Amino acid sequence: MFSKIWPERLPSQWRLALLLALIIGSSIALTLFFVRAAVSRDLRRADQEIIMDDLVEYAAIYQHTGVAGVSEIFPAGQHAESNALRIMDADGKLIYATVPEEMSLYPWPTLPPKELLKKGDTALTDIALTERPQRLSLGAIHLHDDNTLWFGRSSVKAERYLTNIRKHLLLAGIMAALVALLPVLWYSHDVLNPIKAFTASAKNLHLPEGEVRLIAPTAIPELKTLASVINAGLDKILSLTRELQSTNDQLAHELRTPLARIRGNLESLHDHTDNDQAQEAAARSLEEIDRAAQLVQTILTVRAGDHGALRLHRQATPIHDLLQKLIELFGPAAEDRHLALSIEQGLDLMLNVDRELLTQAVANLLDNALAYTPKGGAITVRWQADGTGAIISVNDTGPGVHPAEMQSIWERYNRGSAAISRSPGIGLGLSLVRAIATAHSGSVGVSNRDTGGASFWIRLPQG
């Protein structure tokens, strides 16, 4: 409900802090308003009671001792500086007055109130000035000789009292606001920080090893339960994935012998039959057997590379010659697709590598570049020295790679979004490239070019 009033990018702890500030601020404002109104009403009622008591008291003194007694007793009172007293006759003539300077600025009535009809009647009234915050409360009593005694009381002390109460309420509000920060700190430490940790962990769930889990030891119990449930699911997925990969590897291993036997039988049929149709069918079957055998070998190579068990037959290999032969091999296919295939010659490097496997790895990168580069595009192969090793890259002008897929496309049976709609396959090509590079203690990577397209590279040490 409250989320709609905040900007979407505003962090949650600031939202909570602002919401608490709004609630506490509103509560303090309402408290100040109602407390001030209630205290002001009570103080005004107390002033009126004091005025009425003093009116009766000074009326009795006046009745027994006259003006002389009043003028002697009133200045001796303890609150003469905040009280005022005036005695006037029925015509409004001043008989006696003791009024502090501050209270003399108010317009005192010159005639007795109409409510004073008989002796002993009293009346109350307030006088206020727009330029002064204090008010003057006046009480009048009809004396026995038809004169009027006025008693005034300023609200200065009441205003001071209200100001003091307001200061203390504000101080209490500030203390309450500081205490209210504790839930914000708790929310940030036990809720937001674990969620951020979950998010950071979730960004690494795609890593090849698949062993990243949601970790937040300081989280609240509910988030810990959520993390444990998700982690249990990830463990199950990892177990099933490893089981599937193991099954695929075992199946590929077991298929090699039957495929070899079938191929031998087909070759025998092809060589010993005079039927043209049978020979043609055997030839097509041999092609399919070779394709299946190549797929099985690829799976086994990827598996061996991932487990560090791929055997290499290293030999001194000039990089330029190896890449030049590949360019010549893929040249006709590039021409058929109206693509410009070229090589940028670098330093003449000699690496101690498995020539056949490295050729297969670069060939896979060229296959991908030919498949995804549109008509009229260009593919460039280049290499450069990297310490004692080299970096071989294949650059194209195709659609590039989605940033979120730059790591996952190197996994077995994982194809990028651009590949799904462009060409058939099961996602073993790039995983084979990575396995070969890993077996050479190297690495692979991809980046999108500023001018368009992607750049796939293999980094190889000297060996």
Secondary structure by P-SEA (a helix, b strand, c coil): cccccccccccaaaaaaaaaaaaaaaaaaaaaaaaaaaaaaaaaaaaaaaaaaaaaaaaaaaaaccaaaaaaccccccccccbbbbbbcccccccbbbbcccccccccccccccccccccbbbbbbbbbccccbbbbbbbbbccccbbbbbbbbaaaaaaaaaaaaaaaaaaaaaaaaaaaaaaaaaaaccaaaaaaaaaaaaacccccccbbbbbccccaaaaaaaaaaaaaaaaaaaaaaaaaaaaaaaaaaaaaaaaaaaaaaaaaaaccccaaaaaaaaaaaaaaaaaaaaaaaaaaaaaaaacccccccccccaaaaaaaaaaaaaaaaaaabbbbbbbbccccccccaaaaaaaaaaaaaaaaaacccccbbbbbbccccccbbbbbbbbccccccccccccccccccccaaaaacccccccaaaaaaaaaaaaccccbbbbbccbbbbbbbbbccc
